[in-house]
């Protein structure tokens, strides 16, 4: 455990940020999974409606460095490709 005051504060911040990142990561993974499930069930229109929401979450995750910029681009590309392919 930290002894110095600034180290204690850093630990508190770290714990809060970790909790926020876990929530964001779960949301991201759930959205991607939901889109894949919709595509596999041939519900393409519903998947298309979720696409802007997926893009938004991916962009925000990249902006806050939860994931890397290229990872976000890759995921966006693959999801769009999956939806386009399944028509």
trRosetta pair geometry for C-beta under 8 A, 3 or more apart (Angstrom, degrees):
i j d omega theta_ij theta_ji phi_ij phi_ji
1 11 8.0 13 -152 -93 65 173
2 7 3.4 -160 -158 122 136 113
2 8 4.9 -161 91 -67 122 57
2 10 7.3 130 -74 55 168 99
2 11 5.5 -161 4 -26 131 133
3 7 6.9 31 48 60 45 135
3 8 7.9 -86 112 -50 6 99
4 7 4.3 81 67 8 92 110
4 8 7.0 -157 92 -12 46 84
5 8 5.7 -53 -153 29 32 113
5 9 6.7 28 153 -15 65 104
6 9 5.6 -52 -150 37 36 112
6 10 6.3 41 149 -23 66 105
7 10 5.4 -49 -145 35 34 116
7 11 6.5 39 152 -22 63 102
8 11 5.8 -54 -154 32 31 112
8 12 6.7 32 149 -19 64 103
9 12 5.6 -51 -150 34 36 113
9 13 6.4 35 152 -17 67 105
10 13 5.7 -53 -148 38 32 112
10 14 6.1 36 152 -24 64 108
11 14 5.5 -52 -145 34 30 115
11 15 6.5 32 155 -20 63 103
12 15 6.0 -56 -153 33 29 110
12 16 6.5 26 153 -16 64 107
13 16 5.8 -58 -150 38 31 110
13 17 6.1 27 156 -16 68 110
14 17 5.9 -57 -145 39 28 109
14 18 6.2 32 155 -24 63 107
15 18 5.7 -53 -147 32 29 113
15 19 6.6 30 154 -19 62 104
16 19 5.8 -56 -154 33 31 111
16 20 6.5 27 151 -16 65 107
17 20 5.6 -55 -148 38 34 111
17 21 6.1 34 154 -20 67 108
18 21 5.7 -56 -146 38 29 111
18 22 6.4 34 154 -24 64 104
19 22 5.8 -52 -150 30 29 112
19 23 6.7 29 152 -17 62 104
20 23 5.8 -57 -155 35 33 111
20 24 6.4 28 152 -15 67 109
21 24 5.7 -56 -145 40 33 110
21 25 6.0 35 156 -22 67 108
21 66 5.7 174 -139 -122 93 105
22 25 5.8 -55 -145 37 28 112
22 26 6.4 29 156 -20 63 106
23 26 5.9 -56 -151 35 28 110
23 27 6.5 29 153 -20 63 107
24 27 5.7 -55 -150 35 31 113
24 28 6.3 33 153 -20 65 107
24 57 7.7 172 -167 -164 82 94
24 60 7.7 -124 -152 111 125 110
24 61 6.1 158 155 -99 119 93
24 64 7.7 -54 178 70 173 143
24 66 5.7 -97 108 -116 135 164
25 28 5.7 -55 -150 36 30 113
25 29 6.3 25 156 -14 66 108
25 61 7.7 105 -88 -128 56 128
25 66 6.6 -156 -71 177 84 125
26 29 5.9 -58 -145 40 29 107
26 30 6.0 29 157 -19 66 110
27 30 5.9 -57 -145 38 26 110
27 31 6.3 27 157 -20 63 107
27 57 6.2 -140 122 -143 106 138
28 31 6.0 -58 -150 34 26 110
28 32 6.5 21 156 -14 63 108
28 57 5.2 179 -99 146 77 122
28 58 6.9 110 -138 -81 111 60
28 61 5.7 35 -83 -61 145 151
28 66 7.8 169 -24 118 153 138
28 67 7.8 172 176 -19 169 134
29 32 5.9 -57 -148 38 31 109
29 33 6.1 30 155 -18 66 109
30 33 5.7 -57 -146 39 30 111
30 34 6.1 35 154 -25 65 107
31 34 5.6 -53 -146 33 29 114
31 35 6.6 29 155 -18 64 103
31 50 6.8 179 -165 175 91 117
31 53 6.5 -141 -145 118 134 103
31 54 5.2 173 145 -100 123 80
31 57 5.8 124 29 40 162 159
32 35 5.9 -53 -152 34 31 110
32 36 6.5 29 152 -16 64 106
32 54 6.6 106 -81 -137 63 117
32 75 6.8 -63 -107 -171 133 119
32 79 6.7 -110 -132 -87 83 127
33 36 5.7 -56 -150 38 33 111
33 37 6.2 34 153 -20 67 106
34 37 5.7 -53 -147 36 30 112
34 38 6.4 32 154 -19 63 106
34 50 6.5 -146 108 -152 113 164
35 38 5.7 -54 -149 36 31 112
35 39 6.4 30 153 -18 65 105
35 47 5.1 95 -152 -145 75 92
35 50 5.3 -154 -87 96 94 135
35 51 7.3 96 -121 -79 134 62
35 54 6.0 4 -45 -69 146 147
35 79 5.8 24 119 -152 153 115
35 82 7.7 104 136 87 107 133
35 83 7.4 -60 179 -66 111 108
36 39 5.7 -55 -149 36 31 111
36 40 6.3 29 154 -17 65 107
36 82 7.1 -38 -107 155 72 159
37 40 5.7 -56 -147 38 31 109
37 41 6.3 21 155 -10 66 110
38 41 5.8 -63 -146 45 29 104
38 43 4.4 -85 -166 74 83 105
38 44 7.6 144 141 -83 97 23
38 46 5.1 -129 -153 91 136 107
38 47 4.1 172 105 -69 127 94
38 50 7.1 142 17 13 159 140
39 42 7.6 36 -179 -78 33 25
39 43 7.5 -93 -69 56 23 64
39 44 6.7 58 -116 -97 65 65
39 47 5.2 66 -62 -91 78 162
39 82 5.6 -6 -142 145 173 107
39 83 6.2 -115 -97 -94 122 60
39 86 5.0 147 -166 10 100 170
42 86 7.4 -153 -114 164 58 116
43 46 4.4 -7 148 31 110 119
43 47 6.2 129 101 -24 74 91
44 47 5.5 -58 -149 38 34 114
44 48 6.3 38 153 -24 68 103
44 83 6.4 123 -151 -159 86 82
44 86 6.0 -172 -95 102 111 106
44 87 6.3 94 -139 -100 163 59
45 48 5.6 -51 -150 32 32 114
45 49 6.7 34 151 -21 63 102
46 49 5.6 -51 -153 31 35 113
46 50 6.8 32 150 -17 64 105
47 50 5.8 -59 -154 36 35 110
47 51 6.9 58 146 -47 63 91
47 83 5.3 -171 122 -112 124 110
48 51 5.5 -29 -159 -6 39 122
48 83 6.1 130 -79 -172 73 141
49 52 7.9 -49 179 21 37 95
50 53 5.3 -65 -165 45 56 116
50 54 5.9 60 140 -28 84 104
51 54 5.5 -54 -146 34 33 113
51 55 6.4 34 156 -20 66 104
51 79 7.0 164 -123 130 85 118
51 80 7.0 80 -144 -93 126 76
51 83 6.7 -43 -79 -27 126 167
52 55 5.5 -52 -148 35 34 114
52 56 6.3 38 153 -24 66 104
53 56 5.7 -51 -149 32 31 114
53 57 6.5 27 155 -15 64 106
54 57 6.0 -58 -149 38 30 107
54 58 6.2 28 155 -17 65 110
54 76 7.4 154 124 -111 102 72
54 79 6.0 -117 136 135 154 168
55 58 5.8 -60 -146 40 28 110
55 59 6.1 26 158 -19 66 109
55 76 5.8 65 -110 -123 79 116
56 59 5.9 -57 -147 37 26 109
56 60 6.4 22 157 -15 63 108
57 60 5.9 -56 -146 39 29 109
57 61 6.2 31 154 -21 64 108
58 61 5.7 -56 -147 35 29 112
58 62 6.4 27 155 -16 64 106
58 67 7.5 -52 -153 59 69 136
58 72 4.4 139 167 -152 97 94
58 75 5.7 -163 -124 84 136 123
58 76 5.6 -180 97 -62 163 98
59 62 5.8 -56 -149 38 31 109
59 63 6.2 35 152 -24 65 107
59 72 6.4 119 -84 176 38 143
60 63 5.4 -51 -143 34 33 115
60 64 6.3 14 162 -2 67 108
61 64 6.4 -65 -145 48 26 96
61 66 4.1 -81 -162 63 79 120
61 67 4.8 29 137 19 113 100
61 72 6.3 167 77 -92 98 117
62 65 7.4 28 -177 -82 33 32
62 66 7.4 -74 -58 48 24 77
62 67 5.7 -49 -82 77 64 82
62 68 6.9 9 -129 133 87 20
62 69 4.9 92 -168 -103 123 53
62 71 7.3 178 -96 65 100 84
62 72 3.8 -61 -56 -21 129 153
65 68 7.7 19 -144 -92 64 45
67 71 4.6 -111 165 87 109 132
67 72 5.6 133 96 -55 117 86
67 75 8.0 15 134 -4 159 139
68 71 4.4 96 59 2 83 107
68 72 7.2 -148 94 -6 45 84
69 72 5.9 -55 -156 33 32 111
69 73 6.5 30 149 -17 65 106
70 73 5.4 -50 -146 37 38 114
70 74 6.1 41 153 -23 67 104
71 74 5.7 -52 -147 35 30 113
71 75 6.4 29 155 -17 64 106
72 75 5.9 -56 -148 37 29 109
72 76 6.3 30 155 -19 64 108
73 76 5.8 -57 -148 37 29 111
73 77 6.2 29 156 -20 64 110
74 77 5.7 -57 -148 37 28 112
74 78 6.2 22 158 -16 65 109
75 78 5.9 -57 -144 38 29 108
75 79 6.3 26 159 -17 65 108
76 79 6.1 -59 -147 37 26 107
76 80 6.3 23 157 -15 64 110
77 80 5.9 -60 -148 39 27 109
77 81 6.1 27 155 -20 65 111
78 81 5.5 -53 -142 38 30 114
78 82 6.2 37 155 -25 64 104
79 82 5.6 -51 -149 32 31 115
79 83 6.6 28 154 -16 64 104
80 83 5.9 -56 -151 37 31 108
80 84 6.2 27 154 -16 66 111
81 84 5.8 -57 -143 41 29 109
81 85 5.9 31 158 -23 65 112
82 85 5.9 -57 -143 36 24 112
82 86 6.4 15 161 -17 61 114
83 86 6.2 -66 -148 36 26 106
83 87 7.9 52 152 -50 56 83
84 87 6.6 -29 -174 -19 37 111
